[in-house]
Amino acid sequence: MQASILILTGGTRNIIPTHKYGNQQTGPNRGQNRNRLSGSRIRQSSREKTYYKHIQLEQPALHKRIKSLFRRHHLLSIATVSDRGPWCASCFYAWDEENNTLVITTDPVTRHGTEFRSNQHVAGTIALETKRIGRIRGAQFTGTVSEPSGEDLRRAKYIYLKRFPYAALAEIHLWVISLDHIKLTDNRLGFGHKEIWNSK
């Protein structure tokens, strides 16, 4: 399986260096953009245009900043849609890093639980609450949700209870969100800095 990362930047059309992921930069400005994936600020003047840069990866690797966000937080907003229109809900989540899935629990009789079964395609957000513009960061994602069974259910339960041990005292109904698109926004690296990951 291949994955791609897109970095939203300004200026040059050259491919962003991907030496961290085993690829090489091409183009006449080789070396000038070397720090764009290592945390330096991306500055965009009013005269520069914005382009999407596609980086093809041999494996669906996540950038370390996406991993950090998923590890540090525990609450997500999940959106569904049905013939009744759109709906959203908040859920605690545990991230299965090995499979890049989000494990949540919700009763199937809730509106979002019912709509999970009628339409598996979902979208959501994970965000840091802050009043400081320069500290804003969060992720938007899309994926498919399913009810695990067998070994998948045992793993999902292990992942979830490891993160929320007290949930062992309650009856929980687990769901697994398989991610196919993630867009990270991190203003610490410059206003509106974005990193986009796709599963294929």
N, C-alpha and C positions, 0 to 999 in steps of 0.2 A: 504494500500500500504506500502511496506517496501522499505527502501533505505539502501545503504551501503556506508561506508567511508573507504577508504584505505589510510594508512599512509606509505609512503616509508621511511624505516629506515634501519639502519645497525645492525648486531649482533643478539641478542636473537630471538628465534622463539616464545616466549611467546606472548599471546594476549595483545595488548596495553590496558591499563585501560580505561574504558569508563564510569566512574562514573558520569561524567557530563551529560551523556545521559541516565542514569538510569540502566546501565549494570554494571557488576562486572568483575574485572580482575581475570584470572585464571592462574595457573602455579606456579612453585616453586619460581620464582622471584617476587612474588606479592609485589607491593609497590616500586620496584626499578625503574620502568618506569613511575611512577605516573605523572611526569611533562611533558611528551611528548606531551600532548594535551593542556597544559596550557602555552606554549610559551618558554620553555627552549630549549637551543640549542641541536641539535642531532649531535653527533660526530661519525665519522666512520673511523676506522683505516684501513690500507691497508690489514690487515688480516681478517677483518670482511666481511661477505657476506651480500648481500642485499635481503630482503624479502618483500613481500606485506602482510600487515596485514589487514584482513577484519573485519569490525565492522558493525554488522547488527543493524539497528535502526528500532523502531516500526513505526516511521513516517519519511517522507523524509526531515529531518532537515538538514539545511546547517550549516557548521562551521562558527563561527563568523568572521573569516578572509575572507571567501568567501563573506559573506554578506557585509563586510566593503569595499571590492574591488568593488563590483557591485554598492554600493551606491556612492562611491567617484568619479567614472569615468563616462564618458558619450559617449565615442567613441569606437566602436568595428570594427573588421575586420570580414567579413562574406565570406565564401567560398561555391561555388556551383560546380556541375559537370553535364555535359550533353554529348551528342554525339559529341559536339565540343571541349570537353576537360574541364579541370578545369578552374574556374574563381574566382576572389575575388573582394570585394568592401568594402569601409568604410562607416559606417552609424552611425548617432547619435542614442542612445538608451535610453530608460527609463525602469528601472527594476520594475516589478510588484512583490513586495516581497511576497505578500500573495499567489500568484499562481506560483511563481518562473518562470516567463516568461519575456522575453525581448521584448519590443515594439519598432519597428523601422518604418520608413517611407521611401518608395522609389516608384518611378513610375513603374507600371507594364511593361512599354515598354522598360525599361533598360534591359541589358543582364541578370543581376542577378534577376530582377523582373520576367522576362520571365522564367528563369530556376527555380525559386521558384515554379511556377505552374507545371512545367514538372517533377520536382523531389523535393519533400518536405524535403528531408534529407540534412541538412546543418552542417557546422562546422565553428568555429570562434575563435577569440582571443580577450581578453581585457587585455591591458598591460600598465604598468607605464614606461614612457621613462626616463631613467636615465643612466649616465655614471658610477655610483658607483655600483660595482659588489654586494656589500653587501646590497644594497637597492632594487635590482631587484625583482619584483613581478608581477604576471599576471596570467591569467586563460586561459585555452583552453577548449572549450566546443563542444558538438554535440547536435543536437535536430532536431525537425521538425518545419517547418514554415507554417503558414496558414494565410488566410485573414479573420479576425473576422467579425461577423455580429450580428445584434440584440443587446442584452445586452452586449455581449462580445465586440462588437465594441464600445459601449458607455463607457465601462470601460477602454478599451485600449486608447481611445481618452482622457479620463480624466487623466489617468496616464501620457500620453505623454505630454499633454499641461500643466500639473502641473510642469513638469520638464523643458519644453521649451515653455513658454507662448507666445513668439513671433511667434511660428508656427501657432497660430490661425489666423494670417493674410494671410496665404497661404493655397492653396488647398493641402491636404495631403492624401496619400493613406497608410493606416496602415497595418502592418503585425505583427504577434505575433510568437515568437520563444519559443516553449515548450522545456525546457532543459531536457535531459536524462543522460548526463554525463558531469562532470566538473572536471578538474584537475588544482589545484592551485599550483603555484610555489612561494615560499617566502624565499628569501635568507637572510632575517633578522633573521630567525630562524636556520640558518646554510646553507651552500652552497648546493643547490639542494633540499632543503626541499620541499616535495610535500604532498598534501592532495587531495584525489580523492573521489568524490561523484558520486553515481549512483542512478537513480530514482527507480530502482527495482533490 
